[in-house]
Amino acid sequence: MNLTFDHYYAYEELTAAVKAMASEYPNLCKLEAIGKTPEGRDIWALSITDYATGDHSVKPAYYMDGNHHAGEVTGSMACIYFAYRILKDYGTDPKVTTLLKNTAYYIIPRISCDGSETYLTTSEMLRSCNRPYPYPTLQPGVNAKDLDGDGEALMMRVEDPNGEWKAYEEDPRVLVRRKPDDFGGTYYRVFSEGLIEGYEEGEFIQPAPHKWGLDLNRNYPFGWFPEHRQPGASAYPLSQPETRAVADFVIAHPNIGSSVTMHTTGGVLAYPPGTKNASKAPKRDIDMYKEIGLMAKAEMGYDAANVYDEFLADPENYSSGAFDDWMYEHQGIPCYTIELWNLQQRSGAKDRWPDVQKLTEDEKAMDYLKMIKWSDENLGGAGFVDWHPFDHPQLGKVEIGGLKFKFVFQNCPGSYLEQEVEKTYRFCLRHSCVLPKLSVKSVSCEKAGDAYCVTATVQNTGYLSTFITVSAKNLKVDKPVVAGIALPEGGSLMIGKPEVKLGMLEGFGGVNTGYGYGAITTMKSDPTQATVQWMVKDVAPGSKATITFSHPKAGQASVEVEF
């Protein structure tokens, strides 16, 4: 199996890729359909681990998905690339091999299969699904449509003496806002390339609401609001088959301990909470997000930033119903939204919301010019369509052109795809190392009269604690480590129970440390290990008992003792 990453996979090619993975690596990869879209497409999920060392369900798990948003197809390619690499590298890369022996990976590469198919095979652009929402029919105003047949629905400028825009003198490809005292020049109004629903000659033209306004990433239960408050939210939480399938999958896999959801664009890892200031979330959890985020900075060059504090334009009417918030606030699972690709960053333009918000109109125009020049220098100009005349069936003479949105701005050009998904792979591989992991530290069996004293110590060798987040503790979804002993035939317990709850085990990332007064110190912390003891009788010399430690998110560890 050799996959290439110089283009974006439509559904048939994506399906062939995941089926090939399951077929070629049956001992490492299982494929299942977790749901069907309204158009009948299977929503695929991969469960990847070394099945020779145990089923995926008994190992700590890392979750990844793509294409909550139909057009953000770089995300689905990042998922496919991750699965492809860990399968290909098993047995040759020691790190990957060790991880697959001890970790499970759940990958849902494309959630909005119907919407992405429309995005990839037509000139249409859409948020999530190609289903009319919230209106059953096209609404009055300009509705985007490829009119000149070049496969792109770009921008359309209409000459109007009262227009808001004018061509930039130094590079007329760029439009700038008119100054307050600009009169007597050539001015334009600018819309999406398209047709005007309900057009009457001479009317003031407005953009129409998008015909496909559904947003799967506003359809999750935490923080959900109805349409009037949160556009795209749909009728009720998990009302869509795609989001319901994802939620059911997550809940059916309680071993998931960390997660990422792939999006575009922005070149940033956004992390919860998205409905309140980070200062109102548990400090330990925020510190964890920041610490892991440093690995993303090292591998991808992308910062980690809190959604609420660094992205919201309106702190009162914040975006809500997002997958990452639901994972963290309802399931206690940390989740990053990885916004892949960033043309603004590549071109030297301002790219972060607080900075962009502060730009003057002229500065915004200069940043747009930087993106055009990046296309000139790196794509031979193929990322920008020069303004060219078109005879519009309703408006007459117009001009169509502009920056190509779909595969230059929203997604990286095909020639940049492999480098984008490869660096994402590097981070996610490191990220998956943070999961808690049970390991038997020691075991002993000492004769005590007619009985035996069995003592075993288990430790968490992972970065995260077994409770994962403080959010999980607050939700009371954290579970204790359980120790069990299986005795040989005829054996019985004098002291102790067959199953013993040992509580939580700290990870090394939660151990308190510090520098001070010339010293480096490990300070008082919750323990990373626990010890259990049983008194066993009625066992024959040479017979054996099996001790198993287990935890939903930290896996299992077993050891035998001989009497």
N, C-alpha and C positions, 0 to 999 in steps of 0.2 A: 504494500500500500504506500503510494507516494502522493501526497497532497501538495498542491501549490497554493501559495498565498499572494497572488498578484491580482486577484479579482474577488468579487463578492459572490457567494454561492446563493443561487435561487433554491427554492425548496427541494426540487428533485436532486440537485447536486449535494445539498446538505444531507438529505436523507441517505443518499448513496454513501456519503462519507461516514456517517455514524454506523450504518449497517456494516460497512467494511471494517471498521474498528472492532465491532463485536464479533465479526466472523474471523478476522485474522488473529485476534487476541482473546480467545474464549476463556482463558484462565485468568484474564485481567479485566475484562470489560463485559458488562451486561447492558443490554439495551431494552428499554420498555417505553411504551406510549402511555403517558400519564393523563391524557385527555384528547379530545378532538375539537377542532375549531368549527365554527358554523359552516365553513365550506368543506368540511370533511378531512382536513389535514391532521395527521397525528402530531401531537406535541411530544417530542422525544426527550428522554432523560437517560443519561449514561451513569452507571454506577461502576466506578473503576477502583480496583484494589487487587492485591495479590490474593486470590481466593484460596491458594494453597495454605496460607497462614490464617485463614478464617474468613467468614462471611463479612461483607461490608457492614452489616448491621451491628457487629460486635466490636467495631473499631471507631475511634474518634473520626469525625467526618468534616470535610470542607465542602462548602456549597458554592456554586457559581451559576449565574444565568445571564442570558442576553436577550435583547429585543423585547423588553416591555414596551419600548417605543419602536414602531415599525421601521422608521427610517434610519435608526441608529445601528446600522448593520455591521459596523466595525466591531461592535460588542459580540455579535454572534460568531464572527470570525476569530475573535480572541478566545472564545470558549472552545471552538473547534481546534484551534492551534494548541491550546493547553492540553486538551485530551490527546491529540495527535503526538505531542512531544513526550508526555509522560509514558505513553505506550511504547513509542519508538525507543526511548532512552532507558527503559527498564532492562536491567541486566548489563548495561554498559556504563551507565552513570550511577556511581555508588549512592549518591544522595537520593536520586529518584527511586532507586531500587529499595533502599531502606524505608523511604516514605511509603511506598506502595505495600510493603510488607506490614506496615503498622497503621496505615491511614486509609480511609475511604474518601473518594472524591465523587460528588454528585454534581453533574453538569447538565443543565437545561439550556442548550445553545440558542434556541429561538422560541420565545413564548408567543409572540404575535405573528404566527405563521401566515395567516391570510393577509394581514396588513403589510408585512415585509415583502410578500410576493407581489403585491400591487406596486410597492415602492421600487422593487428591483426590475420589474418587467414592463413598467409603463413610465410615463413622464410625471405621474402623480406624486404628490407629497402629502403625508398624513402623519398624525401623531401616533396612533396605535392601531386602530382597526378600520377596515374599509366597510364600515356599517354606518348608515346615516344616523347622526346624533349631534346635537339634541333635536334637530329638525328633520322631519321625514323627507323633505324636498329641498332643492336649492333655494336659498334666500336671496332677496334683492341685493344687488351690488355686484362687484367684480368677483367672479369665481375663477380660480387659477385653472389654466388650460394651456397646453402647448399648441400655439396657433401656427407657427411657421414650420412645424414638422421636424425640428432638429433634435427632438427627444428630451428637451428641457423646457420647463415652464419657468422662465426667468422674470425679468422686470420689463415693464412697458411704460415708456414715458410719452405723455401726451402734451403737445405744445399748448400753452394757455397763458395769455398775457397776465393773468392773475395767479399763475402757478407759484409754488413755494420753492422750487428748485431751479438752479442754473448750472451750466457746465463750468467746471473748474478750469480757469484759463490755462494753467500750466500742463494739465492733462485732462482733456475734455471727456475721458472715460468716466471720470468721477463727477458726481453731482454734489453741489454744496448748497446750503440754505441761503436764500436771499437775505441780504442785509436790510435793516429797516428803511434805508434810503435808496434801495435798488429799484430803479424804474427805467423803462425804456429799452430793456434788453430782451433776450429770448429766455422764456421761463417755461417750466414744465410742472405737471402733476405726475406722480409716479405711482403705479399700481403693479400688482402681479400681472404677468402676461395672462390674459384670459378674456372671457366673455362676460357681459353684464346681464344678469338676470333681471327681467322686468324693465329693461332700458327704455327711457323716453328721451327723445332728442332734446338736448339743451339742459337736462337735469344736472344737478351737482352729484358727481360720481363718488360713491363710497365703496370701500372694500366690503365684501359679504362675509358673514360668519362662515367658518370652514364647514364644509358638508360632512366631514368625518372628524368630529371633535372629541370623540371618546378617548380617554387617557387611562390606560390600564394602571399606570403608576399613581393614580389618584383613587383607586378602587379598593384599597385595602382597609381593614377595619379601624386601625388606630388613627384617630384624628379625622376620620371621614366626615365630610360635610356634603350636603346636597348641592345640586347644580348651581343654584343661585349664589352660593358662597364659594364653591370650588368647581370651576369649569372642568368638564371632562369626567366628573366623578361617577356618573351613571346613577341608576335608580336607587341602589343600595349597595353596601359593601359586599365584595366578592360576587356581584351579580353577573359577571362575565365568565364564560367557561374557561378562559385562559387563566385568569387570576385565581379562580376556584381550584383549578388543577394544581397550580403552584402552591397555594396554601395547604391543600390536602397533602401534597408531597412533603412539604416541610414538616408538618405535624406528624406525619407517618414515619419520620426519620428523626427520632429524638437524640440521635448521636451527633447531629450537626452542632458544631461548636464555634465555627466562624464562617463568614460568608462575604461574597462580593456580588454586586449586580452591575452588569456592564452597560454603559450608556455612551453617548457622545453629546456635545463636544465641550471642551473646556480645559483639558489637561489638568485635572484635579481629582483628588479623592475626597468626596463629601461624606461626612459622617453625622449620625444623629447626636442629639435630638434635633428634629426639624420643626418642632412646635413650641420650643422655649429656648431660652439662653442656655448655653453650655454650662454656665455657672450654676444653673438650677438642677443639673444632672449630677450623679455621683462623681466626685472628683477622681476617684480611682478609675472609673470607666473612661473618662475623658483623657486621663493620662495614658491609658492603654491605647486609645485611638491615636493619640499623638505619637507615642513611641513606635507603634507599628507603622504609622505614616512615614516615619523617617526612612524606613526600608523602601517605601515607594519613591521617596525623593531620590534615594541612592540609585535605584534601578531604572526608574522611569523619568526622573526629572520633574515629577509632579508633586505639588504640595498636598497635604491633607488639611482640610478646613471644615469647621462646623457649618452645617447647612443654615441654621437659624442666624448665627452671628455674622456670617460672611457672605451670604447670598441673597437674603431677603430684601426686597425693596420696600415691603410693607409688613412691619412686624405684627400688625393687628390681623390683617387678612393674609396670613401665611399659607403657602401651599401645604396640602395635607392629604392623608390617605396614601402615603408612599410606602413602598415595599420595605425600604431600609428602616423606617420608623416602626413598622409593624414587627419586623424581626427583632429589633432591639427592645421596644416598649411592651410588646405583648408576648414575645417568646424568650426574651433575655439573651438573644444571640447577637453578638456584634456584627454589624454589616457596613461595608463601604459601598457607596455608589461611585464607581470609577468612570469618570467622564474622559473618555479616550479622545485623542487627537485635539490639536489646538492650532488652527491656522494663524490666529492672532498672535499667539506666542511665537510661532515659527517666523512670522514676518516682522516681529518687533513691535506690533501694535499692543495697546493695552488689552488685557484679556480677562481680568478679574472684575466681578460686578462692582465692588465699591469704587474701583478706579474708573471703570467705564462710566459709571453714574456721574462722575465729577467732570467729565470731559466737556469742553465747549463744542459747539457745532462744527467749528473749523477743525478742532482736534479730531473729532470723529471722522471727518472727511479725509484728513491726512492718514489716519489709521486705515481707512478703506483703501486708500492709494497704496499703502504699504503691502496690503494683501494682494492687490493687483500686480505690483512689482515683484512680489514673491512668485506669483504665477509666471510672470515674464521670465524670471531668472531660473526657475526650477522646473517649470512645465513647458517651457517654450511658448508661453502665452496661452496654452490650451485651457487654462482655468478661467479665462474671461472671454465672453462673447462680445465683440465690438457692437456698439449700437448700430442698428441697420434698419432701414425703412420697411414698413409693413402696412399693407392696406387692410385695416381692421374692418370687419363686416358691419360694425356699429358706429365706430368713431372715425372711420376714414384713415387719414394719414397718421400713423404713430411710429415709434421706434422701439425695437425690442433689443435687449442686451443685458449685460451685467455679469457679475461673478457667478460661476457655476456653484450652486448651493449643495446639491446632493453628494457629489463625490470630490469636492474640493474644500468646502466649508464644514458641512455636517459630518462627512466621513472623509478619511484621507484618500487621496488618489491611489489607484491600484499599485503604482510604483513605490508607495510609501507604506503599504499595508503590512508587509512582513516585518519591517522594523518596528512598527507600532505594536503588533501583537506579540512579537518576540520579547520586547521589554516588559510587556504586561505579564507574560509567562514567567519571567524571572522574578518579578515581585510576588505573584500569586504563589509560586513554589515556595518562596521564603515565608510568605504569610501563612501557608498551611503548616509550617513547622511549629507554630505557636500553640497548637492544641495540647490540652492536658493528656498525659499518657501514664497509665499505671504500670509499675514494674515491681517485681518481688525483690526486696532488698536483702532479706535473709530469712532462713527457716531453720528450725531445730526440732529434734524429737528426742526427749530424754526420758529414760525409764524412771518411774517413781513408784516403787513397790510393785503392785500388780497392775499398775496403769502406766500411761505415757503422758508426758506433758509436751504438747505440740505448740510451738510459738512461731509466729510468722509476722514479718514486717513488710508492709507495702509502702511504696513511695510514688509520688507524682513527679515524673521527670520532665514535665512540660513547662512552658513559659506561663500559660494561663492556669488559674486555679480550677478545680473541678466544678466550682459553681459558675465559672466563666465570667459573669458580670455581677455587679451589685444590683443591677436591674433585675436579674434573674432571682436573686435573693429576695428583693422587694416584692416580686411577683409570686414568690413561694413556689417557683417551678424548679428550684435547685434540688438535687437529689443527693443522698449520702453515698459514699463508697460502701459496698457490701462485701463482707467476707463470708465464704461458704466452705464447708468441709464435707467431702464425700468419703465415708468410711468403707473399709472392706467388709465383706459379708460377715455378719455376726458382731461387728463392732458397735459400741454404743458410747455415748457421751456421759461422763460423770459430772463435768462442769463445762458450761458453755452451751450455746445453741447452734443448730446446724447452719443458721445464717445470723450474722452479726452486723449491725449497722455501725460503721466507723466514723460517720460524719464527713466533713469536707476536708480536702487536702489542698493546701496552698501550692501555687506554682512558683518557680524560682523568680518569675517576674513580680510576684507580690511580696517577696521577702524584703523587709525594710533594711536599707543599707545607707551608709553615709560617709562623708569625708568631714573631718574636723579635728582641730588641734593637732595636726600632723599625723593623724591616724586614719586608716581605712577600716570601717567597722560594719559587721553584720549585726543588726540590732534585733531586739525582741520582735518576733513575728508569729503568726499562726504556723503550725508545723506543716511540713511537706510530706510527712510520713505518719503512719499509725501502726500499732502493734495489736495483734489479737492472740488469744491463748485458749486452748482447749485441754481438758483432761479426758483421755480416751481409755476405755477398758475393753476387755473381751476381744482382743485382736491377736492373731497368730504372729509369731516372729517371722519376719520376712514379708509380711503383707504390707500393702501400701494404701495410703489415703491421698486424695487430691484436694488441694486447697486452691480455691479460685476467688480472686478479687475482681469485682466488676463495678462499673459505673457507666451510665448511659452515654456520657460525653467523653469519658477517658478510657474506654475500652475494657479489656479483660487481661488479667495476668494470672497464670496458673503455675503450680509447682507440686511435685509429688514428695511425700515423706515415707520413709520405710521404717516399720516398727521392728 
